[in-house]
Amino acid sequence: METLVEAALRVLNTAEPFEKARLGDSVASQWLNGSIALPYGPCLHLPVPDRPARLTHVKVVAPSQMPKLGRGGSLQSRQAIVHSLAHTESWAIDLSWVLDQSSDIIARFGKQEAMPVEFFTDFVKVAQDEGRHFTLLAARLEEMGSFYGALPVHDGLWDSAAATSDDLLARLAVEHCVHEARGLDVLPTTIARFRNGGDEETAGMLERVVYPEEVTHCAAGVKWFKYVFLRSMGKGLDGDEEDGVVGKFHEVVRKHFRGPLKPPFNEEARKAAGFGPKWYEPLAVKETKVTTATSTTAI
């Protein structure tokens, strides 16, 4: 019988994004209804790909070479924004299934970290959501007269995930508590731009489906960051260790994320995801190195 990790690898090795999303939804449903019962085979060692299968005709450029998306005032700008969101969601599918190179969380970390079944279930739900988001956004893009792959994209999200491929704490912190949380910060403005541009259909989809589900994705990152850190300290989640968790979060983000976090922050959404200002506000200030009072002088 196929295990969840084996099924996750099938998703990762599927290049066509609509099929990837469809397959991911099927695997998630099988896991959630019990048809797939085991997360992994204890004696089965399967290689996780360094990079999931992707379409070859989608033009990938460096982030610095990406054209400006605009502010949603024109159809062309709205198409560019939806295309960018769809591309982000296409990577988010992979990052959840591979946990997380972003979706390699399940295939990469679930077994090697001996995570509980609830961990797999949480990220299966995240992966299923991301697949649905991609499908909805790509379909909406076609309704707007474009299609996924019509515009250049960048793979900055995957690149940052690759940098944390050997560290579950770093993956949870950077991908789910920094990048996904940044999405919470900017989505209300994005929704307003579509609405102001007369595109109520896209605005409503982002507001009713994508935005609330992205809150739960951040919450999964916060929850399992706490779990992994406290477990490493020999403590349970019910202990009063918030300051220690937050301090570790700051340490991990400063090590693995380049530069300070960018305000303004969506405090309401972040609070709903389980982390308050003391988690992220100190990281919005560039860390300064403290030097000793003594110095040497060349003679």
N, C-alpha and C positions, 0 to 999 in steps of 0.2 A: 504493500500500500504506500502511495506517495506521501512524503512528509511535507510540512509547510515550507521548509527551506528548499526542498527540491522544486516545489511549485513556484516559489519565489524566483529561483534561478531561471525557470522557463519564462517568467515575466521579464526579467532582466535581459534575456537573450532574444527578446522579440523587438525588432527594430521599428515596425510600423506603429505609430503612436496610438491610433484608434484601436488596433488589435491589442496593443499592450494594455490599454485601459480596459478593454472588454475582458481580456484574459485575467487581469488583476481583479476585476469585479467578480468574476466566476470563482477564482481561488479564494477570495475573501468570503464569499457566500458559503463556500464549502467548509472553510475553517469555522465560521460563526455558527453553522448549523450542525457541526460535528462530523461531517463527511470526511474531512481531513482531521485526524485525531491527534497525531504526533507532531510536535514542532520540528523535530529533527531526529535522525537515527544516531544513537550514541556511538556507533562504530563506523558510521558512514562519513567520510571526509570528502566534501565536494568543493572544488575551487570556485571562489567568487571572482567574477571578471573584474579586471582593473577598471574597465569602462563598459557600461551596458551598451547593447546594440542600439544604434541610432540610424535614422535616415541619412543617406549620403548626399541627397540633393538639397538639403537645407543649408544655406550659406552661413557659416560660422565665422565671425570676426572678433577681434579683440574688443573688450568693453569700450575702450577709448575711441574706436572707429564706428560705434553704433550711431546711426542718425538720431536726431532728437525726436522724441515722441510727440511733442507739442502738448497743448493744454486741453485738447478735446473739442475745440471750437469748430473743427472741420471734420468731414467724413474721413479724410485721409489720416488725420491725427487719431481719431477714434479707432480706426482700423489698426493703426500702429500700436496703440495701447492694448487692445484686445489681443493682438498677435504676441506682444511681449508677455502678457499674462498667461496666454496659452502655453508659450514656451516654458515659462517658469513652472507651470503645473506639470508639463511633460517630464521635466527633470524631477519634480517632487514625487512623481509616481515611482521612479527608480530609486530615489533616495529613501523612500519608506520601505520598499521591499528589500533593499540591500543593507539596511541598518546593521544603517543609513550611510555605502558612499552616498546621497541623501536618502534614497530608498533602500540602500543596502543594510539598513539597520537590522532587519530580520535575518537576512542571509549571512551577514558578516559578523554581527555582534551577539545575536541571540544565543547561539550555541557556545561560542568561545567564552562568554561571560556568565554562562549558566543562569540565564535570566528566567524568571517565573513565567508561567503560561499567560498571566495577565499582561505582561510586557508585549508578547506576541499579539495578543488580541487588540491592545491599544493601537499598535502600529499597523496592523492589518486594517483597522478602521480608518486610520489616517491615509493609508495607501488607496483604499477604496474611494475615499472622499476626493483625493487628488485626481484619480482617474475620471471621476464624474465631473470635476471642475474642468479638466482638459476637454472632455467631450462636449460639455456645454459651451465653453468658450470657442472652441474650434467650429462648432456648428453655428454659433452666433456670428463668427467671422465670415462664414460663407453666406449667411443671410445679409451681411453688410457688403457683399460683393467682392470678398477677398478669400484667402484660404491660408491654412497653416503651411509655412514654407515660402510664402510670397515675399517675405521680407527677411533681411539678415537678422541673425540672433547672436548672442554671446553665451558662453558656457561658464560664466563666473561662478554660478551657484555650484556646479559640479566641481570646479577647480578647488573651491574652498572645502567641499566635502572630501575630496581626495586628500587634502592636507590633514584630515582628521581620521583617516581610514584605519589607524591602529589605536584609537583612543576613544572609547565610548563616551566618557565624560565630555571630551572636547566636541564630539559630534553632536551630542544633545545640546550643549551650551551654544555652539556657534550656529548650527542649522536651525534648531527649534526655538531657542530663546533669544537669538540675535536676528537671523535672517527672517524667520517667520514672524517674529514680533515686529520687525520693521514693516512687514506687510500690513499688520494691524494698524500701524501708525499712519500709513499713506492711503489705505483703502477708502476711508471716509472722504478724503479729498478727491480721489479718483471717481468715486460714485457721484459726488457733486458735479464734477466736470461733465460726466455723461448726461446727467440730468439737466444741467445748464445748456448743454448742446442739443437738447431735445431728444436724446436717446434714452427714454424711460425704460425700454425693454432691457438694455444692458445694465443700466443702473439698478433696476429691480432684481435682476439675477445676482449681481454682485452683493447687493444688500441682503437678500433673503437666503441665499445659498452659500456663497463663497465666504463672506465675512464671518458669519457666526460659526461656521465649521473651522475656519482658520484659528479661531480662539481656542477650540478644543485641541488643535494640533500643538499650539504653544503650551497648553496645559499638560499634554502628554510629555513634552520635553522637560518642563519644570518638575513634574511628578517623578520621572525616572532619573533625572539628574540628582534629585534629593535621595532617591533610593540607592543609586550606585555609590554616591559619596558616603552616605551614612552606613551602608553595608561595609564599605572599606574601613570604616572606623569602628566596626563592631557594634553599631547602634541601630535601633529601629526607627521607622518613620514617625512613631508616636512620641518621640523624645523632643525636648525643647532645645533644638540645635540650629535654629534659624540663622543665627549670626555666623556659625561655622559654615553652613551651607552657602550663605551669601558670600562670605570671604573666599571660599573655594571657587565659586562662580566667577568672581572678579579675577582671581588668579588665572583661571583657565581661559577666560575671554581675552585677557591682556596678552597671554602667551600665543593664542591661536587666531586672534582677529586683529587685522591691521587697522590701527587708528582708533579714535574715540567713536562712541555711538552718536548718532545724529538725532538731536531733538528737532521739533517737538515730539513728545511721546503721547501715545493714546493711553492715558492712565486708566481709564474705565475698562478698556478691553484687556489691558495687561493685568489689571487687578482680577478680572474675571478668569484669566488664565492662571492665576495663582502666584503672581509675583508683583510686589509693590515697588515704589520708587527706589528703595535702598538697594534693590538688585541692579538697577540700570543707571540711575542718575550719576553715581560716582564714575561710571564708565564713559560719561559724556564729556569728561574733562581729560585732556591729554595728561598722561602720567609723567611726572617729572622725576628725574633721577636725583637722589639725595647724595651729595658728595661729602666726604669728610673735610674737616677744617684744615687738616695738614696738607701741604703740597710740597713738591720737590722742585728745585730750581737747578737748571743746568749750569755748571760752572765751567 
